[in-house]
Amino acid sequence: MTTLPRERPDRMFRRGRPEDQEFGREEFLYRRYLSDHWIDGHFSDLGFKFPRQSLNRQKYSEPEDVLLSDEGTNYEGYGVLEFLVCDIPPALQAPGTRVFVFFPKHVPRELNYAHSELWCDTEHRTGDYIEPRSSIIKKLLRTKLSQHVSIRIPASK
Amino acid sequence: MPLATQNARPPAIYLPLSGQEAEGPAFTPSLGDIRRAVEASAYWRALEAFVRAEAQLTEFSRLTADWDSYGAEPPNATARESAAQLLGILRTSNLPPTRVVPSSEGGVGICFVNGEAYADIESLNSGELLAVMYTGTEEPQVWEISQNEESIKKAVEQILDHLTS
């Protein structure tokens, strides 16, 4: 990360705005990525982390906002990828496991109002973050997301 | 006959220049020819891929926490050793990886790409081995690999079939 300061766009400040859990199916979600994980035209699932993956939602941000840290420095060399809300598999099940549902959750931060996370719960919707124990479900989710990724800003690192 | 005339050297005979002299005789390959031949050799390409993969794996021991800026753990010794064992099996199976990368989930991933076909084997910090393969946006196949040579070889064969079918 560089230490070059960058002015934070006004849209990024929360300024008392409430959570907004209404996501459009065609709304883009943005995330930083490293060039290592873009392999011959494929974004590898290895570039995705399972628990509460951080994302920025299009409704309140521009793609480049994810390259700005809370300290106001740029994540130098990182790129920005995107996928649609409808690309998130709504539910997955592995043999012998419960059905898990997946959805974006708006988790605004003071310096990044658009901040969201990829959440999961059981099909009965407990309202809590319930993570599957099955590594197969986790990898399946990461893979299915990776199949729909497009590059918005190419990484150089 | 004067001495100077007796000792005079006969006139030199120079062959006309053909323009090819800088490249040397035709049977000597240039560095470019050698490079092209090496690049065209599947054996050398595979060897180069394995050398590169092993070098990448060595580099991962230097990664620190949060290497991906999202809090990812660096690959631990368990994941790296398991990935090294995998590379050994891939060598004997003659399946060079396209790339070896750190996993954001914590671990090492060995990736294979052939056009639209993708596969990887992920060696997690927990000691688990997971494999995935798919083509384009088709339904991916994910499975867990047991930590024994026979299971790993079987997974490698499945991936090889997937990439070449």
Interface residues (C-beta under 8 A of the other chain):
Chain A: M1 R32 L34 D36 H37 I39 D40 G41 H42 S44 D45 L46 G47 F48 K49 F50 Q53 S54 Y75 Y78 S135 I136 K138 K139 L140 R142 T143 K144 Q147 H148
Chain B: D68 S69 Y70 G71 A72 T98 R99 V101 P102 S103 S104 E105 G109 C111 V113 Y118 D120 E122 L124 S126 E128 L130 V132 Y134 G136 T137 P140 V142 W143 E144
